[in-house]
């Protein structure tokens, strides 16, 4: 099963400008997860000031707003896409990942696979 692990940070957190020690420890974690065949990909992202938010409300035009997004306290700081045998294994990996940060919120979400989707007739068999 594939899982998306995202982490949210306050953009003022030190992890936005990581120390050499942080980079080394995270690099070792990433290498270990890659060697074990768990990690598909993972990246950090730039602060929201370099981003944009695109919105579409029902019946309204699509709008784009440049960052930073001052109305939110925390923003997505990065993600991992992993292979795990089940949710429990993905959560354990997320706990190891969270340990690198001083303060962080990490979310684990299972990726919807084609075979998870219902067929047009309402059955789960595809």
PyMOL commands that place a pseudoatom at each C-alpha (Angstrom):
pseudoatom trace, name=CA, resn=UNK, resi=1, chain=A, elem=C, hetatm=0, pos=[0.000, 0.000, 0.000]
pseudoatom trace, name=CA, resn=UNK, resi=2, chain=A, elem=C, hetatm=0, pos=[1.122, 3.517, -0.676]
pseudoatom trace, name=CA, resn=UNK, resi=3, chain=A, elem=C, hetatm=0, pos=[0.848, 6.269, 1.921]
pseudoatom trace, name=CA, resn=UNK, resi=4, chain=A, elem=C, hetatm=0, pos=[1.412, 10.005, 1.702]
pseudoatom trace, name=CA, resn=UNK, resi=5, chain=A, elem=C, hetatm=0, pos=[3.108, 11.441, 4.774]
pseudoatom trace, name=CA, resn=UNK, resi=6, chain=A, elem=C, hetatm=0, pos=[3.023, 15.235, 4.989]
pseudoatom trace, name=CA, resn=UNK, resi=7, chain=A, elem=C, hetatm=0, pos=[4.434, 17.494, 7.644]
pseudoatom trace, name=CA, resn=UNK, resi=8, chain=A, elem=C, hetatm=0, pos=[3.165, 20.905, 8.652]
pseudoatom trace, name=CA, resn=UNK, resi=9, chain=A, elem=C, hetatm=0, pos=[5.413, 23.537, 10.135]
pseudoatom trace, name=CA, resn=UNK, resi=10, chain=A, elem=C, hetatm=0, pos=[5.262, 27.120, 11.238]
pseudoatom trace, name=CA, resn=UNK, resi=11, chain=A, elem=C, hetatm=0, pos=[7.202, 28.944, 8.528]
pseudoatom trace, name=CA, resn=UNK, resi=12, chain=A, elem=C, hetatm=0, pos=[9.328, 30.556, 11.234]
pseudoatom trace, name=CA, resn=UNK, resi=13, chain=A, elem=C, hetatm=0, pos=[10.514, 27.126, 12.458]
pseudoatom trace, name=CA, resn=UNK, resi=14, chain=A, elem=C, hetatm=0, pos=[14.261, 26.420, 12.264]
pseudoatom trace, name=CA, resn=UNK, resi=15, chain=A, elem=C, hetatm=0, pos=[13.625, 23.504, 9.899]
pseudoatom trace, name=CA, resn=UNK, resi=16, chain=A, elem=C, hetatm=0, pos=[12.927, 26.027, 7.103]
pseudoatom trace, name=CA, resn=UNK, resi=17, chain=A, elem=C, hetatm=0, pos=[16.640, 26.835, 7.303]
pseudoatom trace, name=CA, resn=UNK, resi=18, chain=A, elem=C, hetatm=0, pos=[17.952, 23.453, 8.425]
pseudoatom trace, name=CA, resn=UNK, resi=19, chain=A, elem=C, hetatm=0, pos=[21.253, 23.039, 10.216]
pseudoatom trace, name=CA, resn=UNK, resi=20, chain=A, elem=C, hetatm=0, pos=[23.967, 20.813, 8.778]
pseudoatom trace, name=CA, resn=UNK, resi=21, chain=A, elem=C, hetatm=0, pos=[23.213, 18.278, 11.534]
pseudoatom trace, name=CA, resn=UNK, resi=22, chain=A, elem=C, hetatm=0, pos=[19.501, 18.204, 10.593]
pseudoatom trace, name=CA, resn=UNK, resi=23, chain=A, elem=C, hetatm=0, pos=[20.366, 17.691, 6.912]
pseudoatom trace, name=CA, resn=UNK, resi=24, chain=A, elem=C, hetatm=0, pos=[22.767, 14.849, 7.746]
pseudoatom trace, name=CA, resn=UNK, resi=25, chain=A, elem=C, hetatm=0, pos=[20.285, 13.048, 10.015]
pseudoatom trace, name=CA, resn=UNK, resi=26, chain=A, elem=C, hetatm=0, pos=[17.416, 13.478, 7.552]
pseudoatom trace, name=CA, resn=UNK, resi=27, chain=A, elem=C, hetatm=0, pos=[19.679, 12.290, 4.732]
pseudoatom trace, name=CA, resn=UNK, resi=28, chain=A, elem=C, hetatm=0, pos=[20.534, 9.114, 6.665]
pseudoatom trace, name=CA, resn=UNK, resi=29, chain=A, elem=C, hetatm=0, pos=[16.830, 8.496, 7.355]
pseudoatom trace, name=CA, resn=UNK, resi=30, chain=A, elem=C, hetatm=0, pos=[15.974, 8.969, 3.668]
pseudoatom trace, name=CA, resn=UNK, resi=31, chain=A, elem=C, hetatm=0, pos=[18.823, 6.679, 2.577]
pseudoatom trace, name=CA, resn=UNK, resi=32, chain=A, elem=C, hetatm=0, pos=[17.734, 3.971, 5.039]
pseudoatom trace, name=CA, resn=UNK, resi=33, chain=A, elem=C, hetatm=0, pos=[14.103, 4.152, 3.878]
pseudoatom trace, name=CA, resn=UNK, resi=34, chain=A, elem=C, hetatm=0, pos=[15.254, 4.034, 0.247]
pseudoatom trace, name=CA, resn=UNK, resi=35, chain=A, elem=C, hetatm=0, pos=[17.556, 1.053, 0.866]
pseudoatom trace, name=CA, resn=UNK, resi=36, chain=A, elem=C, hetatm=0, pos=[14.680, -0.822, 2.534]
pseudoatom trace, name=CA, resn=UNK, resi=37, chain=A, elem=C, hetatm=0, pos=[12.425, -0.156, -0.486]
pseudoatom trace, name=CA, resn=UNK, resi=38, chain=A, elem=C, hetatm=0, pos=[9.963, 1.849, 1.624]
pseudoatom trace, name=CA, resn=UNK, resi=39, chain=A, elem=C, hetatm=0, pos=[10.523, 5.341, 0.239]
pseudoatom trace, name=CA, resn=UNK, resi=40, chain=A, elem=C, hetatm=0, pos=[9.145, 6.123, -3.215]
pseudoatom trace, name=CA, resn=UNK, resi=41, chain=A, elem=C, hetatm=0, pos=[9.963, 9.827, -3.071]
pseudoatom trace, name=CA, resn=UNK, resi=42, chain=A, elem=C, hetatm=0, pos=[10.179, 12.658, -0.586]
pseudoatom trace, name=CA, resn=UNK, resi=43, chain=A, elem=C, hetatm=0, pos=[10.865, 16.363, -0.744]
pseudoatom trace, name=CA, resn=UNK, resi=44, chain=A, elem=C, hetatm=0, pos=[10.790, 19.501, 1.321]
pseudoatom trace, name=CA, resn=UNK, resi=45, chain=A, elem=C, hetatm=0, pos=[9.009, 22.513, -0.142]
pseudoatom trace, name=CA, resn=UNK, resi=46, chain=A, elem=C, hetatm=0, pos=[9.803, 26.228, -0.139]
pseudoatom trace, name=CA, resn=UNK, resi=47, chain=A, elem=C, hetatm=0, pos=[7.913, 28.554, 2.213]
pseudoatom trace, name=CA, resn=UNK, resi=48, chain=A, elem=C, hetatm=0, pos=[4.506, 29.790, 1.070]
pseudoatom trace, name=CA, resn=UNK, resi=49, chain=A, elem=C, hetatm=0, pos=[5.924, 33.179, 0.011]
pseudoatom trace, name=CA, resn=UNK, resi=50, chain=A, elem=C, hetatm=0, pos=[7.212, 31.360, -3.081]
pseudoatom trace, name=CA, resn=UNK, resi=51, chain=A, elem=C, hetatm=0, pos=[3.929, 29.571, -3.676]
pseudoatom trace, name=CA, resn=UNK, resi=52, chain=A, elem=C, hetatm=0, pos=[0.415, 30.256, -4.876]
pseudoatom trace, name=CA, resn=UNK, resi=53, chain=A, elem=C, hetatm=0, pos=[-3.035, 29.051, -3.900]
pseudoatom trace, name=CA, resn=UNK, resi=54, chain=A, elem=C, hetatm=0, pos=[-5.616, 28.282, -6.596]
pseudoatom trace, name=CA, resn=UNK, resi=55, chain=A, elem=C, hetatm=0, pos=[-9.283, 28.159, -5.564]
pseudoatom trace, name=CA, resn=UNK, resi=56, chain=A, elem=C, hetatm=0, pos=[-12.538, 27.354, -7.255]
pseudoatom trace, name=CA, resn=UNK, resi=57, chain=A, elem=C, hetatm=0, pos=[-15.780, 27.849, -5.385]
pseudoatom trace, name=CA, resn=UNK, resi=58, chain=A, elem=C, hetatm=0, pos=[-19.059, 26.441, -6.668]
pseudoatom trace, name=CA, resn=UNK, resi=59, chain=A, elem=C, hetatm=0, pos=[-20.369, 28.785, -9.329]
pseudoatom trace, name=CA, resn=UNK, resi=60, chain=A, elem=C, hetatm=0, pos=[-17.396, 31.139, -9.079]
pseudoatom trace, name=CA, resn=UNK, resi=61, chain=A, elem=C, hetatm=0, pos=[-14.374, 31.851, -11.216]
pseudoatom trace, name=CA, resn=UNK, resi=62, chain=A, elem=C, hetatm=0, pos=[-11.058, 30.178, -10.480]
pseudoatom trace, name=CA, resn=UNK, resi=63, chain=A, elem=C, hetatm=0, pos=[-8.720, 32.509, -8.586]
pseudoatom trace, name=CA, resn=UNK, resi=64, chain=A, elem=C, hetatm=0, pos=[-5.004, 32.375, -7.866]
pseudoatom trace, name=CA, resn=UNK, resi=65, chain=A, elem=C, hetatm=0, pos=[-3.400, 34.097, -4.884]
pseudoatom trace, name=CA, resn=UNK, resi=66, chain=A, elem=C, hetatm=0, pos=[0.342, 34.475, -4.406]
pseudoatom trace, name=CA, resn=UNK, resi=67, chain=A, elem=C, hetatm=0, pos=[1.867, 33.548, -1.044]
pseudoatom trace, name=CA, resn=UNK, resi=68, chain=A, elem=C, hetatm=0, pos=[2.695, 34.057, 1.695]
pseudoatom trace, name=CA, resn=UNK, resi=69, chain=A, elem=C, hetatm=0, pos=[-0.466, 32.770, 3.324]
pseudoatom trace, name=CA, resn=UNK, resi=70, chain=A, elem=C, hetatm=0, pos=[-0.601, 34.803, 6.507]
pseudoatom trace, name=CA, resn=UNK, resi=71, chain=A, elem=C, hetatm=0, pos=[-4.036, 33.524, 7.526]
pseudoatom trace, name=CA, resn=UNK, resi=72, chain=A, elem=C, hetatm=0, pos=[-2.689, 30.066, 8.362]
pseudoatom trace, name=CA, resn=UNK, resi=73, chain=A, elem=C, hetatm=0, pos=[-0.366, 29.271, 11.242]
pseudoatom trace, name=CA, resn=UNK, resi=74, chain=A, elem=C, hetatm=0, pos=[1.196, 26.172, 9.711]
pseudoatom trace, name=CA, resn=UNK, resi=75, chain=A, elem=C, hetatm=0, pos=[1.839, 25.161, 6.122]
pseudoatom trace, name=CA, resn=UNK, resi=76, chain=A, elem=C, hetatm=0, pos=[3.010, 21.976, 4.431]
pseudoatom trace, name=CA, resn=UNK, resi=77, chain=A, elem=C, hetatm=0, pos=[6.786, 21.805, 4.773]
pseudoatom trace, name=CA, resn=UNK, resi=78, chain=A, elem=C, hetatm=0, pos=[7.353, 18.605, 2.828]
pseudoatom trace, name=CA, resn=UNK, resi=79, chain=A, elem=C, hetatm=0, pos=[6.172, 15.101, 2.079]
pseudoatom trace, name=CA, resn=UNK, resi=80, chain=A, elem=C, hetatm=0, pos=[7.123, 11.444, 1.725]
pseudoatom trace, name=CA, resn=UNK, resi=81, chain=A, elem=C, hetatm=0, pos=[5.424, 8.920, -0.517]
pseudoatom trace, name=CA, resn=UNK, resi=82, chain=A, elem=C, hetatm=0, pos=[6.064, 5.459, 0.903]
pseudoatom trace, name=CA, resn=UNK, resi=83, chain=A, elem=C, hetatm=0, pos=[5.252, 1.797, 0.448]
pseudoatom trace, name=CA, resn=UNK, resi=84, chain=A, elem=C, hetatm=0, pos=[4.085, 0.154, 3.662]
pseudoatom trace, name=CA, resn=UNK, resi=85, chain=A, elem=C, hetatm=0, pos=[2.409, -3.170, 4.390]
pseudoatom trace, name=CA, resn=UNK, resi=86, chain=A, elem=C, hetatm=0, pos=[-0.334, -1.390, 6.363]
pseudoatom trace, name=CA, resn=UNK, resi=87, chain=A, elem=C, hetatm=0, pos=[-1.320, 1.834, 8.115]
pseudoatom trace, name=CA, resn=UNK, resi=88, chain=A, elem=C, hetatm=0, pos=[0.480, 0.840, 11.323]
pseudoatom trace, name=CA, resn=UNK, resi=89, chain=A, elem=C, hetatm=0, pos=[3.803, 0.512, 9.492]
pseudoatom trace, name=CA, resn=UNK, resi=90, chain=A, elem=C, hetatm=0, pos=[3.259, 3.899, 7.799]
pseudoatom trace, name=CA, resn=UNK, resi=91, chain=A, elem=C, hetatm=0, pos=[2.493, 5.506, 11.185]
pseudoatom trace, name=CA, resn=UNK, resi=92, chain=A, elem=C, hetatm=0, pos=[5.692, 4.059, 12.680]
pseudoatom trace, name=CA, resn=UNK, resi=93, chain=A, elem=C, hetatm=0, pos=[7.676, 5.533, 9.789]
pseudoatom trace, name=CA, resn=UNK, resi=94, chain=A, elem=C, hetatm=0, pos=[5.910, 8.873, 10.326]
pseudoatom trace, name=CA, resn=UNK, resi=95, chain=A, elem=C, hetatm=0, pos=[6.912, 8.797, 14.019]
pseudoatom trace, name=CA, resn=UNK, resi=96, chain=A, elem=C, hetatm=0, pos=[10.561, 8.278, 13.057]
pseudoatom trace, name=CA, resn=UNK, resi=97, chain=A, elem=C, hetatm=0, pos=[10.233, 11.153, 10.583]
pseudoatom trace, name=CA, resn=UNK, resi=98, chain=A, elem=C, hetatm=0, pos=[8.600, 13.465, 13.138]
pseudoatom trace, name=CA, resn=UNK, resi=99, chain=A, elem=C, hetatm=0, pos=[11.455, 12.887, 15.588]
pseudoatom trace, name=CA, resn=UNK, resi=100, chain=A, elem=C, hetatm=0, pos=[13.743, 15.072, 13.425]
pseudoatom trace, name=CA, resn=UNK, resi=101, chain=A, elem=C, hetatm=0, pos=[11.730, 18.212, 14.130]
pseudoatom trace, name=CA, resn=UNK, resi=102, chain=A, elem=C, hetatm=0, pos=[11.457, 20.348, 17.262]
pseudoatom trace, name=CA, resn=UNK, resi=103, chain=A, elem=C, hetatm=0, pos=[7.714, 20.780, 16.776]
pseudoatom trace, name=CA, resn=UNK, resi=104, chain=A, elem=C, hetatm=0, pos=[5.740, 19.305, 13.895]
pseudoatom trace, name=CA, resn=UNK, resi=105, chain=A, elem=C, hetatm=0, pos=[2.410, 17.843, 12.867]
pseudoatom trace, name=CA, resn=UNK, resi=106, chain=A, elem=C, hetatm=0, pos=[2.684, 14.833, 10.562]
pseudoatom trace, name=CA, resn=UNK, resi=107, chain=A, elem=C, hetatm=0, pos=[-0.292, 13.410, 8.690]
pseudoatom trace, name=CA, resn=UNK, resi=108, chain=A, elem=C, hetatm=0, pos=[-0.487, 9.898, 7.220]
pseudoatom trace, name=CA, resn=UNK, resi=109, chain=A, elem=C, hetatm=0, pos=[-2.990, 9.249, 4.410]
pseudoatom trace, name=CA, resn=UNK, resi=110, chain=A, elem=C, hetatm=0, pos=[-3.403, 6.097, 2.350]
pseudoatom trace, name=CA, resn=UNK, resi=111, chain=A, elem=C, hetatm=0, pos=[-3.254, 6.717, -1.389]
pseudoatom trace, name=CA, resn=UNK, resi=112, chain=A, elem=C, hetatm=0, pos=[-6.355, 5.632, -3.308]
pseudoatom trace, name=CA, resn=UNK, resi=113, chain=A, elem=C, hetatm=0, pos=[-5.391, 2.881, -5.713]
pseudoatom trace, name=CA, resn=UNK, resi=114, chain=A, elem=C, hetatm=0, pos=[-7.380, 2.071, -8.852]
pseudoatom trace, name=CA, resn=UNK, resi=115, chain=A, elem=C, hetatm=0, pos=[-8.581, -1.209, -7.334]
pseudoatom trace, name=CA, resn=UNK, resi=116, chain=A, elem=C, hetatm=0, pos=[-9.920, 0.693, -4.283]
pseudoatom trace, name=CA, resn=UNK, resi=117, chain=A, elem=C, hetatm=0, pos=[-12.402, 2.615, -6.408]
pseudoatom trace, name=CA, resn=UNK, resi=118, chain=A, elem=C, hetatm=0, pos=[-15.959, 1.454, -6.968]
pseudoatom trace, name=CA, resn=UNK, resi=119, chain=A, elem=C, hetatm=0, pos=[-17.005, 0.380, -10.432]
pseudoatom trace, name=CA, resn=UNK, resi=120, chain=A, elem=C, hetatm=0, pos=[-19.704, 2.502, -12.159]
pseudoatom trace, name=CA, resn=UNK, resi=121, chain=A, elem=C, hetatm=0, pos=[-22.325, -0.099, -11.145]
pseudoatom trace, name=CA, resn=UNK, resi=122, chain=A, elem=C, hetatm=0, pos=[-21.501, 0.483, -7.448]
pseudoatom trace, name=CA, resn=UNK, resi=123, chain=A, elem=C, hetatm=0, pos=[-19.547, -2.726, -6.940]
pseudoatom trace, name=CA, resn=UNK, resi=124, chain=A, elem=C, hetatm=0, pos=[-16.026, -2.722, -5.555]
pseudoatom trace, name=CA, resn=UNK, resi=125, chain=A, elem=C, hetatm=0, pos=[-14.859, -5.281, -8.130]
pseudoatom trace, name=CA, resn=UNK, resi=126, chain=A, elem=C, hetatm=0, pos=[-12.875, -3.873, -11.019]
for i in range(1, 126): cmd.bond("trace and resi %d" % i, "trace and resi %d" % (i + 1))
show_as sticks, trace
zoom trace
